[in-house]
């Protein structure tokens, strides 16, 4: 038994590549886990036991003390919130956190005080992949809920009772968990399925509508084209065939031709600005100071041929006097040495 309009609930977004929240545990979960009835023993024939709808997805087969990690960067909002009794009667706990991508996350089924192993407290920022707690063995799984929390106003999860519409902000974590586990994303919501048919060329209606007659008729045509029974039921075989057709369509779709890059328009070259020719510099007025009269040079007397021209005329006077003196002295000596004639 499931909530009838579960496929109206949109998918959680978050980061493109989240980390699997149980890094030591093989990924196991059911895509139909959200919107199931609680307790699980309730049947549509015994409504007295039907209490509420399941608001999350259970990640099963988790061993005692298995590590729980942050699927993306987050901030701790609450720790050690009472959650559920395990098979041994011990209460498991829950940790609440808020992501940078606008999600509010619920991690139900962790061991009491397991966050203290890493000294985690409310308000701490935890990076993607870092530990936030450990699994309570008697609970044996991790209950994972997601809500839209763009305004950061949510501080707790919501109980979804029978007869009520889904809680405000509740989103389906199935595609988020599939990405975290490295699986292909399945088409779970009505808008996803209508959009897939539209992408393949079938008139399935508007992707914002509920699943109705037009969508069912389009699915039957698609099933016939894909070689399936046209029962109008979106089962596992139809899911696989639609996914394969989408992959083939995407592979064959020509990539849009790149838009030519327009040639840049050159900036216009401004016309040269005419510069006025500089006025000629005024010629200097003639100097009024009279030029000095030319100096008349008296040429020195030329020496006779064979006699070098004296270069220092002022030496001639003493030299001449000296020569004259020597001549007089020689004459006197000559006269004195000659014998005198006696008369």
ZIRAGI-V237128 format. One record per residue. N is the residue number from 1. RES is the residue in three letters. SS is DSSP state (A for helix, B for strand, O for the rest). PSI is psi in whole degrees, -180 to 180 (* if undefined). BURIAL is 1 if it has 24 or more other C-alpha atoms within 12 Angstrom, else 0. Layout:
<<N | RES | SS | PSI | BURIAL> <N | RES | SS | PSI | BURIAL>>
//
This chain:
<<1 | UNK | O | 129 | 1> <2 | UNK | B | 160 | 1> <3 | UNK | O | 129 | 1> <4 | UNK | O | -39 | 0> <5 | UNK | O | 33 | 0> <6 | UNK | A | -32 | 1> <7 | UNK | A | 0 | 1> <8 | UNK | A | -22 | 1> <9 | UNK | O | 124 | 1> <10 | UNK | O | 165 | 1> <11 | UNK | B | 145 | 1> <12 | UNK | O | 144 | 1> <13 | UNK | O | -90 | 1> <14 | UNK | O | -161 | 1> <15 | UNK | O | 160 | 0> <16 | UNK | O | -34 | 0> <17 | UNK | O | 77 | 0> <18 | UNK | O | 163 | 1> <19 | UNK | O | 141 | 1> <20 | UNK | O | 127 | 1> <21 | UNK | O | -16 | 1> <22 | UNK | O | 78 | 1> <23 | UNK | O | -19 | 1> <24 | UNK | O | 3 | 0> <25 | UNK | O | 134 | 1> <26 | UNK | O | 132 | 0> <27 | UNK | O | 123 | 1> <28 | UNK | O | 126 | 1> <29 | UNK | O | 161 | 1> <30 | UNK | O | 133 | 0> <31 | UNK | O | -19 | 1> <32 | UNK | O | 7 | 1> <33 | UNK | O | -42 | 1> <34 | UNK | O | 139 | 1> <35 | UNK | O | 4 | 1> <36 | UNK | B | 161 | 1> <37 | UNK | B | 149 | 1> <38 | UNK | B | 137 | 1> <39 | UNK | O | 162 | 0> <40 | UNK | O | -16 | 0> <41 | UNK | O | -9 | 0> <42 | UNK | O | 143 | 0> <43 | UNK | O | 163 | 0> <44 | UNK | O | -18 | 0> <45 | UNK | O | -9 | 0> <46 | UNK | O | 71 | 0> <47 | UNK | O | -13 | 0> <48 | UNK | O | -24 | 0> <49 | UNK | O | -12 | 0> <50 | UNK | O | 118 | 1> <51 | UNK | O | -49 | 0> <52 | UNK | B | 170 | 1> <53 | UNK | B | 153 | 1> <54 | UNK | O | 125 | 1> <55 | UNK | O | 2 | 1> <56 | UNK | O | -163 | 1> <57 | UNK | B | 133 | 1> <58 | UNK | B | 127 | 1> <59 | UNK | B | 107 | 1> <60 | UNK | O | 174 | 1> <61 | UNK | O | 36 | 1> <62 | UNK | O | 129 | 1> <63 | UNK | O | 159 | 1> <64 | UNK | O | 134 | 1> <65 | UNK | O | 12 | 1> <66 | UNK | O | 145 | 1> <67 | UNK | B | 139 | 1> <68 | UNK | B | 130 | 1> <69 | UNK | B | 158 | 1> <70 | UNK | O | 124 | 1> <71 | UNK | O | -22 | 1> <72 | UNK | O | 174 | 1> <73 | UNK | O | 134 | 1> <74 | UNK | B | 172 | 1> <75 | UNK | B | 133 | 1> <76 | UNK | B | 129 | 1> <77 | UNK | B | -44 | 1> <78 | UNK | B | 153 | 1> <79 | UNK | B | 160 | 1> <80 | UNK | B | 34 | 1> <81 | UNK | B | 130 | 1> <82 | UNK | B | 134 | 1> <83 | UNK | B | -77 | 1> <84 | UNK | B | 151 | 1> <85 | UNK | B | 138 | 0> <86 | UNK | O | -175 | 0> <87 | UNK | O | -25 | 0> <88 | UNK | O | 6 | 0> <89 | UNK | O | -4 | 0> <90 | UNK | O | 140 | 0> <91 | UNK | B | 131 | 1> <92 | UNK | B | 169 | 1> <93 | UNK | B | 171 | 1> <94 | UNK | B | 151 | 1> <95 | UNK | B | 133 | 1> <96 | UNK | B | 143 | 1> <97 | UNK | B | 161 | 1> <98 | UNK | B | 137 | 1> <99 | UNK | B | 166 | 1> <100 | UNK | O | -16 | 1> <101 | UNK | O | 9 | 1> <102 | UNK | O | 24 | 1> <103 | UNK | B | 149 | 1> <104 | UNK | B | 122 | 1> <105 | UNK | B | 142 | 1> <106 | UNK | B | 124 | 1> <107 | UNK | B | 97 | 1> <108 | UNK | B | 140 | 1> <109 | UNK | B | 17 | 1> <110 | UNK | B | 159 | 1> <111 | UNK | O | 143 | 1> <112 | UNK | O | 133 | 1> <113 | UNK | O | 12 | 1> <114 | UNK | A | -22 | 1> <115 | UNK | A | -22 | 1> <116 | UNK | A | -15 | 0> <117 | UNK | A | -30 | 0> <118 | UNK | A | 17 | 0> <119 | UNK | O | 36 | 0> <120 | UNK | O | 138 | 1> <121 | UNK | O | 166 | 1> <122 | UNK | O | 135 | 0> <123 | UNK | O | -9 | 0> <124 | UNK | O | 142 | 0> <125 | UNK | B | 127 | 0> <126 | UNK | B | 132 | 1> <127 | UNK | O | 157 | 0> <128 | UNK | O | 131 | 1> <129 | UNK | O | -13 | 1> <130 | UNK | O | 149 | 1> <131 | UNK | B | 148 | 1> <132 | UNK | B | -8 | 1> <133 | UNK | B | -174 | 1> <134 | UNK | B | 152 | 1> <135 | UNK | B | 139 | 1> <136 | UNK | O | 115 | 1> <137 | UNK | O | -38 | 1> <138 | UNK | O | -18 | 1> <139 | UNK | O | -41 | 1> <140 | UNK | O | 12 | 1> <141 | UNK | O | 173 | 1> <142 | UNK | B | 122 | 1> <143 | UNK | B | 127 | 1> <144 | UNK | B | 119 | 1> <145 | UNK | B | 150 | 1> <146 | UNK | B | 138 | 1> <147 | UNK | B | 149 | 1> <148 | UNK | B | 132 | 1> <149 | UNK | O | 53 | 1> <150 | UNK | O | -34 | 0> <151 | UNK | O | 4 | 0> <152 | UNK | O | 37 | 0> <153 | UNK | O | -20 | 0> <154 | UNK | O | 138 | 1> <155 | UNK | O | -2 | 1> <156 | UNK | O | 169 | 1> <157 | UNK | O | 174 | 1> <158 | UNK | O | 138 | 1> <159 | UNK | O | 133 | 0> <160 | UNK | B | 102 | 1> <161 | UNK | B | 154 | 0> <162 | UNK | O | 136 | 1> <163 | UNK | O | -5 | 0> <164 | UNK | O | 157 | 0> <165 | UNK | O | 163 | 0> <166 | UNK | O | 146 | 1> <167 | UNK | O | 151 | 1> <168 | UNK | O | 131 | 0> <169 | UNK | O | -7 | 1> <170 | UNK | B | 131 | 1> <171 | UNK | B | 156 | 1> <172 | UNK | B | 123 | 1> <173 | UNK | O | 7 | 1> <174 | UNK | A | -52 | 1> <175 | UNK | A | -37 | 1> <176 | UNK | A | -47 | 1> <177 | UNK | A | -35 | 1> <178 | UNK | A | -43 | 1> <179 | UNK | A | -41 | 1> <180 | UNK | A | -33 | 1> <181 | UNK | O | 1 | 1> <182 | UNK | O | 24 | 0> <183 | UNK | O | 163 | 0> <184 | UNK | O | 143 | 0> <185 | UNK | O | 132 | 0> <186 | UNK | O | 161 | 1> <187 | UNK | O | 99 | 1> <188 | UNK | O | -33 | 1> <189 | UNK | O | 158 | 1> <190 | UNK | A | -46 | 1> <191 | UNK | A | -36 | 1> <192 | UNK | A | -43 | 1> <193 | UNK | A | -41 | 1> <194 | UNK | A | -42 | 1> <195 | UNK | A | -37 | 1> <196 | UNK | A | -44 | 1> <197 | UNK | A | -41 | 1> <198 | UNK | A | -41 | 0> <199 | UNK | A | -29 | 1> <200 | UNK | O | 1 | 1> <201 | UNK | O | 13 | 0> <202 | UNK | O | 138 | 1> <203 | UNK | O | 87 | 0> <204 | UNK | O | 1 | 1> <205 | UNK | O | -156 | 1> <206 | UNK | O | 138 | 0> <207 | UNK | O | -7 | 0> <208 | UNK | O | -2 | 0> <209 | UNK | O | 167 | 0> <210 | UNK | O | 167 | 1> <211 | UNK | O | 113 | 1> <212 | UNK | O | -163 | 0> <213 | UNK | A | -41 | 0> <214 | UNK | A | -41 | 0> <215 | UNK | A | -40 | 1> <216 | UNK | A | -43 | 1> <217 | UNK | A | -41 | 1> <218 | UNK | A | -39 | 1> <219 | UNK | A | -40 | 1> <220 | UNK | A | -42 | 1> <221 | UNK | A | -44 | 1> <222 | UNK | A | -41 | 1> <223 | UNK | A | -42 | 1> <224 | UNK | A | -43 | 0> <225 | UNK | A | -29 | 0> <226 | UNK | O | 6 | 0> <227 | UNK | O | 25 | 0> <228 | UNK | O | 164 | 0> <229 | UNK | O | 132 | 0> <230 | UNK | O | 67 | 0> <231 | UNK | O | -6 | 0> <232 | UNK | O | 14 | 1> <233 | UNK | O | 130 | 1> <234 | UNK | O | 86 | 1> <235 | UNK | O | -171 | 0> <236 | UNK | A | -41 | 0> <237 | UNK | A | -40 | 0> <238 | UNK | A | -42 | 1> <239 | UNK | A | -48 | 1> <240 | UNK | A | -42 | 0> <241 | UNK | A | -42 | 1> <242 | UNK | A | -43 | 1> <243 | UNK | A | -43 | 1> <244 | UNK | A | -41 | 0> <245 | UNK | A | -39 | 1> <246 | UNK | A | -41 | 1> <247 | UNK | A | -41 | 0> <248 | UNK | A | -41 | 0> <249 | UNK | A | -44 | 0> <250 | UNK | A | -38 | 0> <251 | UNK | A | -33 | 0> <252 | UNK | A | -15 | 0> <253 | UNK | O | 123 | 0> <254 | UNK | O | 141 | 0> <255 | UNK | O | 140 | 0> <256 | UNK | O | 136 | 0> <257 | UNK | O | 137 | 0> <258 | UNK | O | 138 | 0> <259 | UNK | O | 132 | 0> <260 | UNK | O | 139 | 0> <261 | UNK | O | 119 | 0> <262 | UNK | O | 142 | 0> <263 | UNK | O | 134 | 0> <264 | UNK | O | 135 | 0> <265 | UNK | O | 120 | 0> <266 | UNK | O | 145 | 0> <267 | UNK | O | 135 | 0> <268 | UNK | O | 138 | 0> <269 | UNK | O | 121 | 0> <270 | UNK | O | 144 | 0> <271 | UNK | O | 148 | 0> <272 | UNK | O | 137 | 0> <273 | UNK | O | 122 | 0> <274 | UNK | O | 127 | 0> <275 | UNK | O | 131 | 0> <276 | UNK | O | 138 | 0> <277 | UNK | O | 138 | 0> <278 | UNK | O | 140 | 0> <279 | UNK | O | 141 | 0> <280 | UNK | O | 140 | 0> <281 | UNK | O | 137 | 0> <282 | UNK | O | 138 | 0> <283 | UNK | O | 140 | 0> <284 | UNK | O | 140 | 0> <285 | UNK | O | 145 | 0> <286 | UNK | O | 143 | 0> <287 | UNK | O | 128 | 0> <288 | UNK | O | -9 | 0> <289 | UNK | O | 124 | 0> <290 | UNK | O | 141 | 0> <291 | UNK | O | 145 | 0> <292 | UNK | O | 146 | 0> <293 | UNK | O | 142 | 0> <294 | UNK | O | 143 | 0> <295 | UNK | O | 128 | 0> <296 | UNK | O | 121 | 0> <297 | UNK | O | 132 | 0> <298 | UNK | O | 117 | 0> <299 | UNK | O | 142 | 0> <300 | UNK | O | 145 | 0> <301 | UNK | O | 140 | 0> <302 | UNK | O | 143 | 0> <303 | UNK | O | 154 | 0> <304 | UNK | O | 163 | 0> <305 | UNK | O | 138 | 0> <306 | UNK | O | -15 | 0> <307 | UNK | O | 124 | 0> <308 | UNK | O | 143 | 0> <309 | UNK | O | 130 | 0> <310 | UNK | O | 137 | 0> <311 | UNK | O | -20 | 0> <312 | UNK | O | 85 | 0> <313 | UNK | A | -26 | 0> <314 | UNK | A | -12 | 0> <315 | UNK | A | -12 | 0> <316 | UNK | A | -36 | 0> <317 | UNK | A | -54 | 0> <318 | UNK | A | -35 | 0> <319 | UNK | A | -42 | 0> <320 | UNK | A | -40 | 0> <321 | UNK | A | -38 | 0> <322 | UNK | A | -43 | 0> <323 | UNK | A | -42 | 0> <324 | UNK | A | -40 | 0> <325 | UNK | A | -41 | 0> <326 | UNK | A | -36 | 0> <327 | UNK | A | -41 | 0> <328 | UNK | A | -42 | 0> <329 | UNK | A | -41 | 0> <330 | UNK | A | -38 | 0> <331 | UNK | A | -45 | 0> <332 | UNK | A | -39 | 0> <333 | UNK | A | -39 | 0> <334 | UNK | A | -43 | 0> <335 | UNK | A | -32 | 0> <336 | UNK | A | -28 | 0> <337 | UNK | A | -14 | 0> <338 | UNK | O | 139 | 0> <339 | UNK | O | 142 | 0> <340 | UNK | O | 138 | 0> <341 | UNK | O | 125 | 0> <342 | UNK | O | 132 | 0> <343 | UNK | O | * | 0>>
//
